Each structure stands twice: as C-alpha cells, then as structure tokens.
Amino acid sequence: MPASLPQYAELHCVSNFTFLRGASRPEELAARAAQLGYAALAIIDECSFAGVVRAHLAAKEHRLKLIIGTELRLADGAKLVLLATDREAYGDLSQLITLARRRSAKGSYHLDWNDVDRGAGDCLVLLIPDREPDPQAAQRVAGRFAGRAWIAAELLCGPDDRAQLERLRELSLACGLPLVAAGDVHMHVRSRRPLQDMLTATRLNTTVAAAKHALYPNAERHLRMRV
C-alpha cells in the first residue's frame, strides 16, 4: 500500500458476534484490516464485547491496533458507537452493557440517554445518523459529550451519497460536531454479501427473495481499500 495514502481507522465494524447481522469473524476482520494497511480497527458489536477476545488475539498477531467499543440503539431510536479510551472506560462500558442486558429479556437490551450520560465515562462517542439525520439527537450528543464526539459519515455508493454528505455537513455546522469517516462494516470482504443477505432474512424470519428492500442494496459494507 503506498505510504502517501492517509492513515485510516475503521470505527464502525460489527462481527458475527452481532447475531444475524455481522457476516465475518473477528479474526477475519482483523487480518483483512491489517492487509489493507489500516491504522486501527474498532470492533463494536451491538451491546456486547463478545468478539473482543478473538479480535484482540488476531490484532496482536497482525500488529494491528484494536479499539474496543460497542454499538447501541437507544430507546428513542438514536444509534451511537461508544469507544473505550483506556481500561477505566472499558470498565464503564462493561457496566453499561450489563445494565442494558439485565433490563430486558435474553437477546434484547434497553438504554436511554440518561443511562449513557451516566455510564459512558470518558468514552469517545460517534452518532450514527439515519438516512434522514435527527438534529435533536445530534444536539444531545454535542451537549453531553462536547469535545469527544463526532457524526459518522458513512457513504456506501448509494444513489444519494452526495446529498447525504451535504445533509451531514449542514448538521455538523448546526450542532458543532465534526464529521468522521466510517464504513458501517458487516463483513471483511464483499464476497460475504450472500451470507449477509441470508443472515438478514433469517433475522426477519423470511426468505432472501421475500426480504427485498430489507436487504442492503449493495456489498459496500466491507473493509474497503484506502484510495
């Protein structure tokens, strides 16, 4: 990989430990990120640290910096990624995940903004916007996590990428949160797309053919080359 390319760390990557969403093992993700010359990789399985041990061992083997975090969908629908900055922040995240899981039946979780405000400690925060960004969620993140929060800009070769980036730029200016590039990664290589489709259909209790628009429109949620 040419040395002149800018450094890149993927900050939004789920593994197969995010059940019926992620289509690659933590080991595969770490090996591929190292092969592509990434500066670091964040494994952020949804409300879970289940993939962290395998990711850690693989990252160590490939001399890749691993960032530990988690993805959370709050009760009002806002999606956040919390990234641990040190051992204390890792402990805070562990307690937050435990709280969320103990409140709900097995396989689900529940958190609101007050829980995250009290439990996130010194974690870094990424707001993962929907296709129609929520200004209220952005203002909440900016107010609660000033100086350590960003809006994730995830452009996945959709038909409105340019318009979406402009919406995110306007949101960034309005709330004072900078943008950061991320990839919403669900697989280490694009050839896992059929498996990812099957996982989505299984989660929705339907067939791949019947899932239609519930499937991702392309295979761009993989670890991409730095170009």
C-alpha positions in Angstrom: 0.0 0.0 0.0 1.5 3.4 -1.0 2.9 5.2 2.0 1.5 8.5 0.7 -2.1 7.4 1.4 -3.7 8.9 4.5 -4.0 6.8 7.6 -7.4 5.3 8.2 -9.0 3.6 11.2 -12.4 1.9 10.8 -14.5 2.9 13.8 -17.8 1.1 13.0 -17.3 -2.6 12.4 -19.5 -5.4 13.7 -18.5 -9.1 13.7 -20.5 -12.3 13.6 -20.9 -11.8 17.4 -23.6 -9.2 16.4 -26.0 -12.0 15.9 -27.7 -12.3 12.5 -26.0 -9.0 11.3 -22.3 -9.5 11.0 -21.0 -11.9 8.4 -17.3 -12.2 9.3 -15.4 -13.4 12.3 -13.3 -11.0 14.4 -10.2 -12.8 13.2 -11.1 -12.3 9.6 -11.8 -8.6 10.1 -8.5 -8.0 11.9 -6.5 -9.9 9.3 -8.1 -8.0 6.4 -7.7 -4.6 8.1 -4.0 -5.3 8.6 -3.7 -6.4 5.0 -5.2 -3.2 3.8 -2.8 -1.1 5.9 -5.4 0.3 8.3 -4.0 2.2 11.3 -6.6 0.7 13.6 -9.9 -1.3 13.7 -12.7 -0.8 16.2 -14.8 -3.9 16.8 -18.1 -2.5 18.2 -20.6 -5.4 18.4 -24.1 -4.4 19.4 -24.4 -4.0 23.1 -21.7 -6.7 23.5 -18.0 -7.4 24.0 -18.4 -11.0 22.8 -16.0 -10.7 19.9 -13.3 -8.7 21.7 -11.1 -11.6 22.9 -10.8 -13.2 19.4 -10.3 -9.7 17.9 -7.5 -8.9 20.4 -5.6 -12.1 19.7 -5.9 -11.6 15.9 -4.9 -7.9 16.1 -1.9 -8.8 18.2 -0.8 -11.4 15.7 -1.1 -9.0 12.8 0.3 -6.0 14.7 -2.9 -4.0 14.3 -4.2 -1.5 16.8 -7.5 -2.7 18.2 -10.1 -0.2 19.5 -12.8 -1.7 21.8 -16.3 -0.3 21.8 -19.9 -1.1 21.3 -22.9 0.0 19.2 -26.1 1.0 21.0 -29.6 1.7 19.7 -31.3 3.8 22.4 -34.9 3.7 23.3 -35.8 6.7 21.2 -34.1 5.2 18.1 -30.8 7.1 18.2 -27.8 5.0 17.3 -24.4 5.6 19.0 -21.0 4.0 18.9 -19.0 4.2 22.2 -15.3 3.7 22.1 -13.2 3.0 25.1 -10.1 5.2 25.6 -8.5 3.3 28.4 -9.1 0.5 30.9 -11.3 2.6 33.1 -13.5 3.5 30.1 -13.6 -0.2 29.2 -14.9 -0.9 32.7 -17.6 1.8 32.3 -18.7 0.3 29.0 -18.9 -3.2 30.5 -21.1 -1.9 33.3 -23.3 -0.1 30.8 -23.7 -3.2 28.7 -24.6 -5.3 31.7 -27.2 -2.7 32.8 -28.8 -2.7 29.3 -28.9 -6.5 29.1 -30.2 -7.1 32.6 -33.2 -4.8 32.0 -34.5 -6.9 29.1 -35.3 -10.5 28.0 -32.4 -12.5 26.6 -31.4 -11.3 23.2 -32.5 -7.7 23.7 -31.5 -4.6 25.7 -32.7 -1.2 26.8 -30.9 2.1 27.4 -31.9 5.7 27.3 -30.0 9.0 27.1 -29.7 9.3 30.8 -28.1 5.8 31.1 -25.5 6.7 28.5 -24.9 10.1 30.1 -24.2 8.5 33.5 -22.4 5.4 32.2 -20.3 6.4 29.2 -17.4 7.7 31.4 -14.6 9.1 29.2 -15.6 7.1 26.1 -15.5 8.7 22.7 -18.9 8.9 21.0 -20.0 8.6 17.4 -23.5 9.4 16.3 -24.6 7.1 13.6 -27.2 9.1 11.6 -30.1 7.5 9.7 -30.7 8.5 6.1 -32.7 11.4 7.5 -30.4 12.8 10.2 -32.0 13.7 13.5 -31.0 17.2 14.6 -32.3 16.6 18.2 -30.0 13.5 18.6 -27.0 15.5 17.3 -27.7 18.3 19.7 -28.0 15.9 22.6 -24.6 14.3 21.7 -23.0 17.7 21.3 -24.3 18.9 24.6 -23.5 15.8 26.6 -20.2 14.7 25.1 -18.6 18.0 24.0 -15.0 17.7 22.7 -15.2 13.9 22.3 -18.0 13.2 19.9 -18.4 13.1 16.1 -21.0 12.4 13.5 -20.2 9.3 11.4 -20.3 10.0 7.6 -20.9 6.6 6.0 -21.2 6.8 2.2 -21.8 3.4 0.7 -22.2 4.0 -3.0 -25.9 4.8 -2.7 -27.9 6.9 -5.2 -27.9 10.0 -2.9 -24.4 9.9 -1.3 -23.6 13.4 -2.4 -26.9 14.8 -1.0 -26.4 12.8 2.2 -22.9 14.2 2.7 -24.3 17.7 2.3 -27.1 17.0 4.9 -24.4 15.7 7.3 -22.2 18.8 6.7 -25.2 21.1 7.5 -25.9 19.1 10.6 -22.3 19.3 11.6 -22.3 23.1 11.3 -25.6 23.4 13.1 -24.6 21.4 16.2 -20.8 21.8 16.3 -20.0 18.1 15.9 -17.2 17.3 13.4 -17.7 14.6 10.8 -15.6 11.4 10.8 -15.4 8.8 8.0 -16.7 5.3 8.8 -17.9 2.3 6.9 -20.8 0.5 8.7 -18.7 -2.7 8.2 -20.5 -6.0 8.4 -18.1 -8.2 6.5 -14.4 -8.4 5.8 -14.7 -8.9 2.0 -17.5 -8.1 -0.4 -17.9 -11.8 -1.3 -19.6 -12.4 2.0 -22.7 -10.5 0.7 -24.8 -13.6 0.1 -24.2 -14.7 3.6 -25.0 -11.3 4.9 -28.3 -11.4 3.0 -29.1 -14.8 4.4 -28.5 -13.5 7.9 -30.8 -10.5 7.4 -33.5 -12.8 6.0 -33.2 -15.2 9.0 -33.4 -12.3 11.4 -36.6 -11.1 9.7 -38.0 -14.7 9.6 -38.4 -14.7 5.9 -36.5 -15.8 2.7 -33.8 -13.9 0.9 -36.2 -13.5 -2.1 -39.0 -12.1 0.1 -36.8 -9.8 2.1 -36.4 -7.5 -0.9 -35.7 -3.9 0.3 -34.9 -5.0 3.8 -31.6 -6.3 2.4 -28.7 -3.9 1.9 -28.7 -2.6 -1.7 -25.1 -3.5 -2.3 -21.9 -5.1 -0.9 -20.2 -1.9 0.2 -20.3 -2.7 3.9 -16.9 -4.4 3.8 -13.4 -3.3 4.7 -12.5 -1.2 1.7 -9.2 -0.3 0.3 -7.7 3.1 1.1 -7.9 5.1 -2.2 
